[in-house]
Amino acid sequence: MDFGDGQSILFWHDCWCLDFPLLQIFPRLFSLAMNVMALVHEYVEEASFSHNNWRLFFRRELRVFEVQQLGELVAIVSCFSLGERGEDRLVWKPSSTG
């Protein structure tokens, strides 16, 4: 998926910011997430100057090592801002086999 407005990309399940879904990279946080089927735009609180504040909700308070993982996750997704490139779209990445 190519990230645009986040209206059609599943935050945890789709490959929108890395080569793997976030649920595979952060399985512990995924297991604690309130809404594992949320779209990207549902996790964003829009702020000024085309920057977004990411809002992630969990079923319980995170432990110290989980807070560290959350920091890593936020660092990854903070590189993206909603609506910069229009609507989401499906794209295929080039590979060595064509």
Phi and psi in degrees as a GROMACS rama.xvg file:
@    title "Ramachandran Plot"
@    xaxis  label "Phi"
@    yaxis  label "Psi"
@TYPE xy
-104.579  120.038  ASP-2
-67.9768  129.291  PHE-3
-132.14  -98.4444  GLY-4
-94.1387  -4.33188  ASP-5
73.5851  13.6464  GLY-6
-82.2619  -13.7351  GLN-7
-132.569  12.9197  SER-8
-112.267  126.999  ILE-9
-75.5556  123.676  LEU-10
-54.4406  -50.4904  PHE-11
-87.02  -29.0358  TRP-12
-97.8177  -29.0177  HIS-13
-94.141  155.23  ASP-14
-88.7788  84.2471  CYS-15
-109.721  -21.7465  TRP-16
-125.429  -15.8804  CYS-17
-137.99  178.317  LEU-18
-77.1819  -8.56447  ASP-19
-130.342  153.074  PHE-20
-62.8797  147.92  PRO-21
-61.3915  -28.1096  LEU-22
-64.5302  -26.6042  LEU-23
-80.9844  -30.8878  GLN-24
-84.3344  -33.4019  ILE-25
-125.988  62.5565  PHE-26
-61.1008  -33.7978  PRO-27
-65.3833  -47.0368  ARG-28
-64.6176  -38.8082  LEU-29
-59.2283  -43.7042  PHE-30
-65.9726  -20.4896  SER-31
-100.034  -8.2214  LEU-32
-64.5208  139.924  ALA-33
-66.2954  -42.3801  MET-34
-129.273  95.3018  ASN-35
-75.5643  -9.23288  VAL-36
-108.061  17.7319  MET-37
-69.4949  146.229  ALA-38
-81.8457  158.634  LEU-39
-54.515  -45.8746  VAL-40
-64.1037  -20.6303  HIS-41
-74.1755  -17.1061  GLU-42
-98.2952  7.42565  TYR-43
-115.961  133.442  VAL-44
-108.36  110.081  GLU-45
-65.8958  139.167  GLU-46
-125.406  -179.271  ALA-47
-77.9918  168.598  SER-48
59.1733  35.0044  PHE-49
60.143  22.2937  SER-50
-106.467  151.083  HIS-51
-118.675  149.134  ASN-52
-102.074  124.275  ASN-53
-87.5818  127.966  TRP-54
-113.17  110.68  ARG-55
-116.23  127.59  LEU-56
-112.156  137.578  PHE-57
-124.768  159.536  PHE-58
-70.262  -18.409  ARG-59
-152.074  169.956  ARG-60
-65.76  138.19  GLU-61
-77.6479  146.282  LEU-62
-81.1092  169.725  ARG-63
-55.1893  -48.1936  VAL-64
-68.681  -27.1627  PHE-65
-75.1487  -34.9823  GLU-66
-63.2189  -38.129  VAL-67
-62.8007  -43.5533  GLN-68
-63.292  -39.755  GLN-69
-61.0521  -40.5275  LEU-70
-59.6414  -40.7456  GLY-71
-65.5244  -42.733  GLU-72
-62.972  -47.1898  LEU-73
-62.9871  -37.5369  VAL-74
-60.9474  -36.5565  ALA-75
-70.9132  -52.8677  ILE-76
-74.2544  -20.4044  VAL-77
-68.3091  -12.1753  SER-78
-75.0023  -7.10201  CYS-79
-116.612  145.854  PHE-80
-131.961  136.545  SER-81
-64.6429  144.042  LEU-82
76.1759  1.07223  GLY-83
-65.5934  -32.0815  GLU-84
-124.184  30.9514  ARG-85
77.3183  -145.797  GLY-86
-76.842  157.473  GLU-87
-63.8894  153.847  ASP-88
-151.657  153.972  ARG-89
-89.3157  127.404  LEU-90
-133.677  150.639  VAL-91
-103.727  132.111  TRP-92
-81.9096  143.837  LYS-93
-63.6619  147.852  PRO-94
-134.253  167.796  SER-95
-67.8449  -19.5178  SER-96
-96.1334  3.45942  THR-97
